[in-house]
Every structure is written in C-alpha cells, then in structure tokens.
Amino acid sequence: MKLFPLAAALSFALLVSACGKNEAPAPAAEAAPAAEAPAAPAEAAPASETASATPDAAAAGDEAGKKVYGATCALCHASGLAGAPKPGDKADWGPRIAQGKDTLYTHALEGYNGNAGAMPARGGNASLSDEDVKAAVDYMVAQSQ
C-alpha cells in the first residue's frame, strides 16, 4: 500500500517532465519563419499587441497560438493532466482568466504550482519564445471565454 503513492508521484513527475518535449514539430517551426520572412516586423511585437492591431494580425496570432498549443500545450491541456485546464472548459478557466492575462502569462512563462495542479515553465519546452507562450495562452483563453 505504501508503494502506490510513491509510484503515482513518480509517474506524475515523469509525465510533467515530458510536457512539451515533442521533438518532431521543431524542424517545421524553424522552417516557418523563413517562409514568412516578409511578416517578420509584425511578429516582432508581442502576440497580445499584434492580435489587437488588425483582423489579419489577430488571425496570425490565433494561428501561432494554435500551432504552439498543438505542438506543446495540448500534451497536458487536452487531457487535463496535472490539473491543466482544458481549453473550452469555462468552469476551470473562469477563475484563472479573472486573475488577468499578466498572471496567466507569468504562470505559463515561469511555471506554477498551485492547489489545482502544476504548470511547468514554458510547458516544459524551454525553446519557446515569450511571444509563442503568450500566443498559446491567448489561444486557450479565447477558446474558454
């Protein structure tokens, strides 16, 4: 009986440490900026600013957030692993959204351990830029309001 909590904790730790370690999308992510070279100045601004600039910029921010979500965040958020709120679940996201985007960004960028679960910094994918992480947060929030 004493082994079950230890085994459960170890399994949880392994799953959380694997969050975001999806190596296959990395080459595609590297190829995308080269293909979108003319749009580089618009991407230099944070996702939250570009999303509000124009409808086209908002669509680009949504698409970037969706791509990061699918490659990294979905590993935990799609299933609710480690207490991760599922996009579209207004009951789970409501209190988090009420804290404000700055708090959501900070938790996503730096990591967070709370009563409802744990969030590894940058979803466990240290190669994500601040803008990528913020775009993914914006995407999940938009799905959950």
DSSP file (Angstrom, degrees, kcal/mol; ACC not computed):
  #  RESIDUE AA STRUCTURE BP1 BP2  ACC     N-H-->O    O-->H-N    N-H-->O    O-->H-N    TCO  KAPPA ALPHA  PHI   PSI    X-CA   Y-CA   Z-CA
    1    1 A M    >         0   0    0      0, 0.0     3,-0.5     0, 0.0     0, 0.0   0.000 360.0 360.0 360.0 -34.0    0.0    0.0    0.0
    2    2 A K  T 3>  +     0   0    0      1,-0.2     4,-0.9     2,-0.2     0, 0.0   0.729 360.0  61.8 -72.2 -19.9    2.9    2.4    0.7
    3    3 A L  H 3> S+     0   0    0      1,-0.2     4,-3.0     2,-0.2     5,-0.2   0.793  89.3  69.5 -76.0 -27.5    4.2    1.9   -2.8
    4    4 A F  H <> S+     0   0    0     -3,-0.5     4,-2.9     1,-0.2     5,-0.2   0.941  99.8  44.7 -59.8 -50.8    1.1    3.2   -4.6
    5    5 A P  H  > S+     0   0    0      0, 0.0     4,-2.5     0, 0.0    -1,-0.2   0.896 115.7  49.3 -61.4 -36.4    1.6    6.9   -3.6
    6    6 A L  H  X S+     0   0    0     -4,-0.9     4,-2.4     2,-0.2    -2,-0.2   0.937 113.3  45.4 -66.2 -45.3    5.3    6.6   -4.4
    7    7 A A  H  X S+     0   0    0     -4,-3.0     4,-2.5     2,-0.2    -1,-0.2   0.898 113.7  49.9 -64.2 -40.7    4.6    5.1   -7.8
    8    8 A A  H  X S+     0   0    0     -4,-2.9     4,-2.5    -5,-0.2    -2,-0.2   0.915 111.9  47.7 -64.4 -43.2    1.8    7.6   -8.5
    9    9 A A  H  X S+     0   0    0     -4,-2.5     4,-2.5    -5,-0.2    -2,-0.2   0.899 112.8  48.8 -65.4 -40.4    4.1   10.5   -7.6
   10   10 A L  H  X S+     0   0    0     -4,-2.4     4,-2.3     2,-0.2    -2,-0.2   0.918 111.6  49.1 -65.8 -43.2    6.9    9.1   -9.8
   11   11 A S  H  X S+     0   0    0     -4,-2.5     4,-2.3     2,-0.2    -2,-0.2   0.922 112.0  49.1 -61.1 -44.3    4.5    8.6  -12.7
   12   12 A F  H  X S+     0   0    0     -4,-2.5     4,-2.7     1,-0.2     5,-0.2   0.925 110.1  50.9 -60.8 -45.7    3.2   12.1  -12.4
   13   13 A A  H  X S+     0   0    0     -4,-2.5     4,-2.3     1,-0.2    -1,-0.2   0.895 110.7  49.0 -61.4 -40.7    6.7   13.6  -12.2
   14   14 A L  H  X S+     0   0    0     -4,-2.3     4,-1.2     2,-0.2    -1,-0.2   0.906 112.1  48.2 -66.0 -41.0    7.7   11.7  -15.4
   15   15 A L  H  X S+     0   0    0     -4,-2.3     4,-0.5     1,-0.2     3,-0.2   0.922 113.2  46.7 -65.7 -43.6    4.7   12.9  -17.2
   16   16 A V  H >< S+     0   0    0     -4,-2.7     3,-1.1     1,-0.2    -1,-0.2   0.889 110.0  53.3 -67.2 -37.9    5.1   16.5  -16.2
   17   17 A S  H 3< S+     0   0    0     -4,-2.3    -1,-0.2     1,-0.3    -2,-0.2   0.784 107.4  53.1 -68.0 -23.7    8.8   16.5  -17.1
   18   18 A A  H >< S+     0   0    0     -4,-1.2     3,-2.3    -3,-0.2    -1,-0.3   0.578  79.7 124.4 -84.7  -9.4    7.8   15.2  -20.5
   19   19 A C  T << S+     0   0    0     -3,-1.1    54,-0.1    -4,-0.5    53,-0.1  -0.284  83.8   3.9 -54.5 124.3    5.4   18.1  -21.1
   20   20 A G  T 3  S+     0   0    0     52,-0.5     2,-0.9     1,-0.1    -1,-0.3   0.504  88.8 125.6  82.2   4.0    6.3   19.8  -24.3
   21   21 A K    <   +     0   0    0     -3,-2.3     2,-0.9    51,-0.1    -1,-0.1  -0.280  25.8 138.3 -93.3  51.7    9.1   17.5  -25.3
   22   22 A N        -     0   0    0     -2,-0.9     4,-0.3    49,-0.3    -3,-0.0  -0.834  27.7-179.3 -95.5 100.3    7.7   16.9  -28.7
   23   23 A E    >   +     0   0    0     -2,-0.9     3,-1.1     1,-0.2    -1,-0.2   0.746  64.3  75.5 -77.5 -24.7   10.7   17.0  -30.9
   24   24 A A  T 3> S+     0   0    0      1,-0.2     4,-0.5     2,-0.1    -1,-0.2   0.878  92.2  51.4 -59.9 -42.4    9.0   16.3  -34.3
   25   25 A P  H 3> S+     0   0    0      0, 0.0     4,-2.3     0, 0.0    -1,-0.2   0.667  87.4  86.7 -71.6 -12.9    7.5   19.8  -34.7
   26   26 A A  H <> S+     0   0    0     -3,-1.1     4,-2.1    -4,-0.3     5,-0.2   0.906  87.5  48.0 -56.4 -48.0   10.8   21.6  -34.1
   27   27 A P  H  > S+     0   0    0      0, 0.0     4,-2.0     0, 0.0    -1,-0.2   0.906 112.4  50.0 -61.1 -38.5   12.0   21.5  -37.8
   28   28 A A  H  X S+     0   0    0     -4,-0.5     4,-1.9     1,-0.2    -2,-0.2   0.895 109.4  51.6 -64.2 -38.8    8.6   22.7  -39.0
   29   29 A A  H  < S+     0   0    0     -4,-2.3    -1,-0.2     1,-0.2    -3,-0.2   0.867 110.6  48.7 -66.0 -35.9    8.8   25.6  -36.5
   30   30 A E  H  X S+     0   0    0     -4,-2.1     4,-0.7    -5,-0.2    -1,-0.2   0.850 111.6  49.5 -71.7 -33.2   12.2   26.5  -37.8
   31   31 A A  H  X S+     0   0    0     -4,-2.0     4,-1.7    -5,-0.2     3,-0.2   0.818  99.0  68.4 -74.6 -30.5   11.1   26.4  -41.4
   32   32 A A  H  X S+     0   0    0     -4,-1.9     4,-1.5     1,-0.2    -1,-0.2   0.896  95.1  52.1 -60.1 -45.3    8.1   28.6  -40.8
   33   33 A P  H  4 S+     0   0    0      0, 0.0    -1,-0.2     0, 0.0    -2,-0.2   0.879 108.2  52.7 -61.6 -34.4    9.9   31.9  -40.0
   34   34 A A  H >< S+     0   0    0     -4,-0.7     3,-1.0    -3,-0.2    -2,-0.2   0.893 110.0  48.1 -66.2 -37.8   12.0   31.5  -43.2
   35   35 A A  H 3< S+     0   0    0     -4,-1.7    -1,-0.2     1,-0.3    -3,-0.1   0.764 114.7  46.4 -72.2 -24.5    8.8   31.1  -45.3
   36   36 A E  T >< S+     0   0    0     -4,-1.5     3,-1.4    -5,-0.2    -1,-0.3  -0.056  71.5 133.4-107.3  31.2    7.2   34.1  -43.5
   37   37 A A  G X   +     0   0    0     -3,-1.0     3,-1.6     1,-0.3    -1,-0.2   0.843  67.6  56.6 -54.7 -40.9   10.2   36.5  -43.9
   38   38 A P  G 3  S+     0   0    0      0, 0.0    -1,-0.3     0, 0.0     4,-0.2   0.796 104.7  54.1 -63.9 -24.4    8.2   39.5  -45.1
   39   39 A A  G X> S+     0   0    0     -3,-1.4     4,-1.6     1,-0.2     3,-0.5   0.368  76.1 107.0 -89.4   5.9    6.0   39.3  -42.0
   40   40 A A  H <> S+     0   0    0     -3,-1.6     4,-1.2     1,-0.2    -1,-0.2   0.869  73.1  54.8 -56.4 -43.8    8.9   39.5  -39.5
   41   41 A P  H 3> S+     0   0    0      0, 0.0     4,-0.5     0, 0.0     3,-0.4   0.894 108.8  48.8 -60.2 -37.7    8.3   43.1  -38.4
   42   42 A A  H X4 S+     0   0    0     -3,-0.5     3,-0.7     1,-0.2    -2,-0.2   0.848 110.1  52.2 -68.9 -32.6    4.7   42.3  -37.4
   43   43 A E  H 3< S+     0   0    0     -4,-1.6    -1,-0.2     1,-0.2    -3,-0.1   0.679  92.9  74.1 -76.8 -16.5    5.8   39.2  -35.5
   44   44 A A  H 3< S+     0   0    0     -4,-1.2    -1,-0.2    -3,-0.4    -2,-0.2   0.798  83.6  79.5 -67.6 -27.4    8.4   41.2  -33.5
   45   45 A A  S << S-     0   0    0     -3,-0.7     5,-0.1    -4,-0.5     0, 0.0  -0.492 101.3 -89.0 -77.1 151.0    5.6   42.8  -31.4
   46   46 A P    >>  -     0   0    0      0, 0.0     4,-2.3     0, 0.0     3,-1.0  -0.230  37.1-113.7 -57.1 149.8    4.1   40.7  -28.6
   47   47 A A  H 3> S+     0   0    0      1,-0.3     4,-2.3     2,-0.2     5,-0.2   0.831 115.9  58.6 -56.0 -35.5    1.2   38.5  -29.6
   48   48 A S  H 3> S+     0   0    0      1,-0.2     4,-0.7     2,-0.2    -1,-0.3   0.849 109.5  43.9 -66.7 -32.2   -1.2   40.5  -27.4
   49   49 A E  H <> S+     0   0    0     -3,-1.0     4,-0.8     2,-0.2     3,-0.4   0.906 114.4  47.9 -77.1 -42.3   -0.3   43.7  -29.4
   50   50 A T  H  X S+     0   0    0     -4,-2.3     4,-0.9     1,-0.2     3,-0.5   0.846 105.7  59.8 -67.7 -31.9   -0.5   42.1  -32.8
   51   51 A A  H  < S+     0   0    0     -4,-2.3     7,-0.3    -5,-0.2    -1,-0.2   0.828 110.9  40.5 -65.3 -30.7   -3.8   40.4  -32.1
   52   52 A S  H  < S+     0   0    0     -4,-0.7    -1,-0.2    -3,-0.4    -2,-0.2   0.575 100.0  76.3 -93.9  -8.9   -5.4   43.8  -31.4
   53   53 A A  H  < S-     0   0    0     -4,-0.8    -2,-0.2    -3,-0.5    -3,-0.1   0.973 110.0 -18.2 -69.0 -56.2   -3.7   45.7  -34.3
   54   54 A T     X  -     0   0    0     -4,-0.9     4,-2.6     1,-0.1    -1,-0.2  -0.952  63.0-106.8-145.6 161.9   -5.7   44.3  -37.3
   55   55 A P  H  > S+     0   0    0      0, 0.0     4,-2.4     0, 0.0     5,-0.2   0.897 121.9  51.2 -58.7 -38.7   -8.0   41.4  -38.1
   56   56 A D  H  > S+     0   0    0      2,-0.2     4,-2.2     1,-0.2     5,-0.1   0.911 110.9  47.5 -64.7 -41.4   -5.2   39.9  -40.2
   57   57 A A  H  > S+     0   0    0      2,-0.2     4,-2.5     1,-0.2    -1,-0.2   0.888 110.7  52.2 -66.2 -38.3   -2.8   40.2  -37.3
   58   58 A A  H  X S+     0   0    0     -4,-2.6     4,-2.6    -7,-0.3    -2,-0.2   0.913 109.5  49.2 -62.8 -42.4   -5.3   38.8  -34.9
   59   59 A A  H  X S+     0   0    0     -4,-2.4     4,-2.4     2,-0.2    -2,-0.2   0.894 111.0  49.9 -63.9 -39.6   -5.8   35.8  -37.2
   60   60 A A  H  X S+     0   0    0     -4,-2.2     4,-2.5     2,-0.2    -2,-0.2   0.902 111.4  48.8 -65.3 -40.5   -2.0   35.3  -37.4
   61   61 A G  H  X S+     0   0    0     -4,-2.5     4,-2.6     2,-0.2    -2,-0.2   0.902 111.7  49.3 -64.3 -41.4   -1.7   35.5  -33.6
   62   62 A D  H  X S+     0   0    0     -4,-2.6     4,-2.6     2,-0.2    -2,-0.2   0.913 111.9  48.9 -62.2 -42.5   -4.5   33.0  -33.3
   63   63 A E  H  X S+     0   0    0     -4,-2.4     4,-2.2     2,-0.2    -2,-0.2   0.906 111.6  48.6 -65.9 -41.8   -2.8   30.7  -35.8
   64   64 A A  H  X S+     0   0    0     -4,-2.5     4,-2.4     2,-0.2     5,-0.2   0.923 113.1  48.0 -63.4 -44.0    0.5   31.0  -34.0
   65   65 A G  H  X S+     0   0    0     -4,-2.6     4,-2.7     1,-0.2    -2,-0.2   0.897 111.1  50.6 -63.0 -40.5   -1.1   30.2  -30.6
   66   66 A K  H  X S+     0   0    0     -4,-2.6     4,-2.5     2,-0.2    -1,-0.2   0.895 110.3  50.1 -63.7 -40.2   -3.0   27.3  -32.1
   67   67 A K  H  X S+     0   0    0     -4,-2.2     4,-2.0     2,-0.2    -2,-0.2   0.926 113.4  44.3 -65.6 -45.7    0.3   25.9  -33.5
   68   68 A V  H  X>S+     0   0    0     -4,-2.4     4,-2.6     2,-0.2     5,-1.1   0.914 112.8  52.8 -66.0 -42.1    2.2   26.2  -30.2
   69   69 A Y  I  <>S+     0   0    0     -4,-2.7     5,-3.4    -5,-0.2     6,-0.3   0.945 111.7  45.6 -56.6 -49.1   -0.8   24.7  -28.4
   70   70 A G  I  <5S+     0   0    0     -4,-2.5    -1,-0.2     1,-0.2    -2,-0.2   0.855 117.8  42.6 -64.5 -36.2   -0.9   21.7  -30.7
   71   71 A A  I  <5S-     0   0    0     -4,-2.0   -49,-0.3    -5,-0.2    -1,-0.2   0.803 137.3  -1.4 -82.0 -30.3    2.9   21.1  -30.5
   72   72 A T  I ><5S+     0   0    0     -4,-2.6     3,-0.8    -5,-0.2   -52,-0.5   0.719 125.9  48.1-126.4 -54.8    3.5   21.7  -26.8
   73   73 A C  I >><S+     0   0    0     -5,-1.1     4,-2.7     1,-0.2     3,-1.4   0.822  97.3  67.8 -71.2 -34.2    0.5   22.6  -24.6
   74   74 A A  H 3><S+     0   0    0     -5,-3.4     4,-1.5     1,-0.3     5,-0.5   0.767  82.6  76.8 -61.1 -25.7   -2.0   20.0  -25.8
   75   75 A L  H <4 S+     0   0    0     -3,-0.8    -1,-0.3    -6,-0.3     6,-0.2   0.888 118.4  11.7 -52.5 -40.8    0.0   17.2  -24.2
   76   76 A C  H <>>S+     0   0    0     -3,-1.4     4,-1.7    -4,-0.3     5,-1.6   0.810 129.0  52.9-102.9 -43.4   -1.3   18.3  -20.8
   77   77 A H  H  <5S+     0   0    0     -4,-2.7    -3,-0.2     1,-0.2    -2,-0.1   0.813 102.2  58.0 -71.2 -30.5   -4.2   20.7  -21.5
   78   78 A A  T  <5S+     0   0    0     -4,-1.5    -1,-0.2    -5,-0.3    -3,-0.1   0.849 120.8  28.4 -67.1 -32.3   -6.1   18.5  -23.9
   79   79 A S  T  45S-     0   0    0     -5,-0.5    -2,-0.2    -3,-0.4    -1,-0.2   0.575 106.8-117.0-103.8 -12.4   -6.4   15.7  -21.3
   80   80 A G  T ><5 +     0   0    0     -4,-1.7     3,-1.6     1,-0.2    -3,-0.2   0.672  48.5 178.0  81.9  17.3   -6.3   17.8  -18.1
   81   81 A L  G > < +     0   0    0     -5,-1.6     3,-1.7     1,-0.3    -1,-0.2  -0.256  66.4   4.6 -55.8 136.3   -3.1   16.1  -17.0
   82   82 A A  G 3  S-     0   0    0      1,-0.3    36,-1.8    35,-0.1    -1,-0.3   0.751 135.7 -58.5  59.4  27.4   -1.7   17.5  -13.7
   83   83 A G  G <  S+     0   0    0     -3,-1.6    -1,-0.3     1,-0.3    -2,-0.2   0.584  87.3 162.3  82.5   9.6   -4.7   19.8  -13.3
   84   84 A A    <   -     0   0    0     -3,-1.7    -1,-0.3    -4,-0.2     2,-0.2  -0.457  42.6-118.4 -64.4 127.7   -4.2   21.6  -16.6
   85   85 A P        -     0   0    0      0, 0.0    -5,-0.1     0, 0.0    -1,-0.1  -0.495  25.5-125.1 -69.9 134.1   -7.4   23.3  -17.6
   86   86 A K    >   -     0   0    0     -2,-0.2     3,-2.3    -7,-0.1     7,-0.2  -0.605  29.7-104.4 -78.7 134.3   -8.8   22.1  -20.8
   87   87 A P  T 3  S+     0   0    0      0, 0.0    57,-0.1     0, 0.0    54,-0.1  -0.355 109.5  28.2 -57.2 134.7   -9.5   24.8  -23.5
   88   88 A G  T 3  S+     0   0    0     52,-0.5     2,-1.3     1,-0.2     3,-0.1   0.205  85.3 120.1  96.8 -14.7  -13.2   25.4  -23.6
   89   89 A D    <>  -     0   0    0     -3,-2.3     4,-2.6     1,-0.2     3,-0.3  -0.685  39.8-176.9 -86.2  93.2  -13.8   24.5  -20.0
   90   90 A K  H  > S+     0   0    0     -2,-1.3     4,-2.6     1,-0.2    -1,-0.2   0.817  78.0  57.7 -63.5 -32.3  -15.3   27.7  -18.7
   91   91 A A  H  4 S+     0   0    0      2,-0.2    -1,-0.2     1,-0.2    -2,-0.1   0.904 113.5  38.6 -66.1 -40.7  -15.6   26.5  -15.2
   92   92 A D  H  > S+     0   0    0     -3,-0.3     4,-0.6    -6,-0.1    -2,-0.2   0.885 123.3  40.7 -74.9 -39.4  -11.8   25.7  -15.0
   93   93 A W  H  X S+     0   0    0     -4,-2.6     4,-3.4    -7,-0.2     5,-0.3   0.797  96.6  78.4 -81.7 -28.8  -10.7   28.7  -16.9
   94   94 A G  H  X S+     0   0    0     -4,-2.6     4,-2.2    -5,-0.3    -1,-0.2   0.904  97.9  41.2 -49.4 -55.9  -13.1   31.3  -15.4
   95   95 A P  H  > S+     0   0    0      0, 0.0     4,-0.6     0, 0.0    -1,-0.2   0.845 117.2  50.2 -63.7 -31.5  -11.2   31.9  -12.1
   96   96 A R  H >< S+     0   0    0     -4,-0.6     3,-1.0    -3,-0.2     4,-0.4   0.929 110.5  48.0 -71.0 -44.6   -7.8   31.8  -14.0
   97   97 A I  H >< S+     0   0    0     -4,-3.4     3,-1.8     1,-0.3    -1,-0.2   0.871 103.9  62.6 -62.3 -36.6   -9.0   34.3  -16.6
   98   98 A A  H 3< S+     0   0    0     -4,-2.2    -1,-0.3    -5,-0.3    -2,-0.2   0.740  92.7  64.7 -62.1 -22.7  -10.3   36.6  -13.8
   99   99 A Q  T << S-     0   0    0     -3,-1.0     4,-0.3    -4,-0.6    -1,-0.3   0.672 114.9-112.0 -73.9 -16.5   -6.7   36.9  -12.5
  100  100 A G    <>  -     0   0    0     -3,-1.8     4,-1.9    -4,-0.4     3,-0.3   0.006  21.0 -85.9  99.7 153.4   -5.8   38.7  -15.6
  101  101 A K  H  > S+     0   0    0      1,-0.2     4,-3.3     2,-0.2     5,-0.2   0.840 121.9  62.3 -65.3 -33.4   -3.6   37.9  -18.6
  102  102 A D  H  > S+     0   0    0      1,-0.2     4,-2.4     2,-0.2    -1,-0.2   0.914 106.9  45.4 -59.2 -41.0   -0.4   39.1  -16.9
  103  103 A T  H  > S+     0   0    0     -3,-0.3     4,-2.6    -4,-0.3    -1,-0.2   0.917 113.4  49.5 -67.3 -43.5   -0.8   36.5  -14.2
  104  104 A L  H  X S+     0   0    0     -4,-1.9     4,-2.4     2,-0.2    -2,-0.2   0.924 112.2  48.5 -61.1 -44.0   -1.6   33.8  -16.8
  105  105 A Y  H  X S+     0   0    0     -4,-3.3     4,-2.9     2,-0.2     5,-0.3   0.931 111.4  49.9 -61.1 -45.9    1.5   34.8  -18.8
  106  106 A T  H  X S+     0   0    0     -4,-2.4     4,-3.1    -5,-0.2     5,-0.4   0.927 112.0  47.3 -60.1 -46.3    3.7   34.7  -15.7
  107  107 A H  H  X S+     0   0    0     -4,-2.6     4,-1.7     1,-0.2    -1,-0.2   0.897 115.3  46.0 -63.2 -39.8    2.5   31.3  -14.7
  108  108 A A  H  < S+     0   0    0     -4,-2.4    14,-2.9    -5,-0.2    15,-0.5   0.886 119.2  40.4 -70.8 -38.5    3.0   30.0  -18.3
  109  109 A L  H  < S+     0   0    0     -4,-2.9    -2,-0.2    12,-0.2    -3,-0.2   0.903 130.1  25.1 -76.6 -42.3    6.4   31.5  -18.7
  110  110 A E  H  < S-     0   0    0     -4,-3.1    11,-0.4    -5,-0.3    -3,-0.2   0.593 108.7-115.8-101.8 -13.1    7.8   30.9  -15.2
  111  111 A G     <  -     0   0    0     -4,-1.7     2,-0.3    -5,-0.4    -1,-0.2  -0.096  25.4-137.2  92.1 162.4    5.8   27.8  -14.1
  112  112 A Y  E     -A  119   0A   0      7,-2.6     7,-3.4    -4,-0.1     2,-0.5  -0.966  11.7-160.8-160.6 137.9    3.4   27.5  -11.3
  113  113 A N  E     +A  118   0A   0     -2,-0.3     5,-0.2     5,-0.2     2,-0.2  -0.978  32.5 154.5-122.2 116.2    2.5   25.0   -8.5
  114  114 A G  E >   -A  117   0A   0      3,-3.1     3,-0.7    -2,-0.5    -2,-0.0  -0.670  58.4 -87.8-130.4-175.7   -1.0   25.5   -7.1
  115  115 A N  T 3  S+     0   0    0      1,-0.2     3,-0.1    -2,-0.2    -1,-0.0   0.814 124.1  49.1 -65.2 -31.2   -3.7   23.6   -5.3
  116  116 A A  T 3  S-     0   0    0      1,-0.2     2,-0.3   -33,-0.0    -1,-0.2   0.571 124.8 -70.3 -88.9  -9.1   -5.3   22.5   -8.6
  117  117 A G  E <   -A  114   0A   0     -3,-0.7    -3,-3.1     2,-0.0     2,-0.4  -0.986  54.8 -65.8 153.1-162.7   -2.1   21.3  -10.2
  118  118 A A  E     -A  113   0A   0    -36,-1.8    -5,-0.2    -2,-0.3   -34,-0.1  -0.948  22.3-161.5-131.0 147.0    1.2   22.2  -11.7
  119  119 A M  E     -A  112   0A   0     -7,-3.4    -7,-2.6    -2,-0.4     2,-0.1  -0.969  19.5-141.3-126.4 113.0    2.4   24.2  -14.8
  120  120 A P    >   -     0   0    0      0, 0.0     3,-2.1     0, 0.0    -9,-0.3  -0.463  39.6 -87.5 -71.3 148.1    6.0   23.6  -15.9
  121  121 A A  G >  S-     0   0    0    -11,-0.4     3,-2.3     1,-0.3   -12,-0.2  -0.308 111.4  -2.6 -54.9 131.6    7.7   26.8  -17.2
  122  122 A R  G >  S-     0   0    0    -14,-2.9     3,-2.1     1,-0.3    -1,-0.3   0.771 125.6 -71.0  54.2  30.1    7.0   27.2  -20.9
  123  123 A G  G <  S-     0   0    0     -3,-2.1    -1,-0.3   -15,-0.5    -2,-0.2   0.716  89.3 -62.0  63.6  19.6    5.1   24.0  -20.9
  124  124 A G  G <  S+     0   0    0     -3,-2.3     2,-0.7     1,-0.1    -1,-0.3   0.487 117.1 111.5  83.7   3.0    8.3   22.1  -20.4
  125  125 A N    X   -     0   0    0     -3,-2.1     3,-2.0    -4,-0.2    -1,-0.1  -0.805  43.5-177.1-112.8  89.5    9.6   23.4  -23.8
  126  126 A A  T 3  S+     0   0    0     -2,-0.7    -1,-0.1     1,-0.3    -4,-0.1   0.657  75.8  69.6 -62.4 -16.6   12.4   25.8  -23.0
  127  127 A S  T 3  S+     0   0    0     -5,-0.1    -1,-0.3    -3,-0.1     2,-0.2   0.587  74.2 107.0 -80.6  -8.2   12.9   26.7  -26.7
  128  128 A L    <   -     0   0    0     -3,-2.0     2,-0.1    -6,-0.2    -5,-0.0  -0.483  68.8-130.1 -71.3 137.5    9.6   28.6  -26.8
  129  129 A S     >  -     0   0    0     -2,-0.2     4,-2.2     1,-0.1     5,-0.2  -0.377  24.3-107.9 -77.4 164.0    9.9   32.4  -27.0
  130  130 A D  H  > S+     0   0    0      1,-0.2     4,-2.7     2,-0.2     5,-0.2   0.906 122.2  53.2 -57.0 -42.0    7.9   34.6  -24.7
  131  131 A E  H  > S+     0   0    0      1,-0.2     4,-2.4     2,-0.2    -1,-0.2   0.883 107.5  50.6 -63.8 -38.8    5.7   35.6  -27.7
  132  132 A D  H  > S+     0   0    0      2,-0.2     4,-2.1     1,-0.2    -1,-0.2   0.927 111.9  47.0 -63.5 -44.9    5.0   31.9  -28.5
  133  133 A V  H  X S+     0   0    0     -4,-2.2     4,-2.3     1,-0.2    -2,-0.2   0.928 113.7  47.8 -63.5 -45.3    3.9   31.2  -24.9
  134  134 A K  H  X S+     0   0    0     -4,-2.7     4,-2.8     1,-0.2    -1,-0.2   0.883 109.7  53.2 -64.0 -38.4    1.7   34.3  -24.8
  135  135 A A  H  X S+     0   0    0     -4,-2.4     4,-2.3     2,-0.2    -1,-0.2   0.898 109.4  49.0 -63.5 -39.7    0.1   33.4  -28.1
  136  136 A A  H  X S+     0   0    0     -4,-2.1     4,-2.5     2,-0.2    -2,-0.2   0.906 111.4  49.1 -66.1 -41.4   -0.7   29.9  -26.8
  137  137 A V  H  X S+     0   0    0     -4,-2.3     4,-2.8     2,-0.2     5,-0.2   0.943 111.5  49.5 -61.3 -47.3   -2.2   31.4  -23.6
  138  138 A D  H  X S+     0   0    0     -4,-2.8     4,-2.6     1,-0.2    -2,-0.2   0.900 110.3  51.3 -58.6 -41.4   -4.2   33.8  -25.7
  139  139 A Y  H  X S+     0   0    0     -4,-2.3     4,-1.6     2,-0.2    -1,-0.2   0.936 112.5  44.6 -62.0 -47.5   -5.4   30.9  -27.9
  140  140 A M  H  X S+     0   0    0     -4,-2.5     4,-0.7     2,-0.2   -52,-0.5   0.894 113.6  50.4 -66.2 -39.2   -6.6   28.9  -24.9
  141  141 A V  H >X S+     0   0    0     -4,-2.8     3,-1.2     1,-0.2     4,-0.6   0.930 108.5  52.2 -63.2 -45.3   -8.2   31.8  -23.2
  142  142 A A  H >< S+     0   0    0     -4,-2.6     3,-0.6     1,-0.3    -1,-0.2   0.856 109.5  50.1 -59.8 -35.0  -10.1   32.7  -26.4
  143  143 A Q  H 3< S+     0   0    0     -4,-1.6    -1,-0.3     1,-0.2    -2,-0.2   0.661 113.8  47.2 -72.9 -16.7  -11.4   29.1  -26.6
  144  144 A S  H <<        0   0    0     -3,-1.2    -1,-0.2    -4,-0.7    -2,-0.2   0.333 360.0 360.0-114.3   4.6  -12.5   29.3  -22.9
  145  145 A Q    <<        0   0    0     -4,-0.6    -1,-0.2    -3,-0.6    -2,-0.1   0.459 360.0 360.0 -92.2 360.0  -14.4   32.6  -22.6
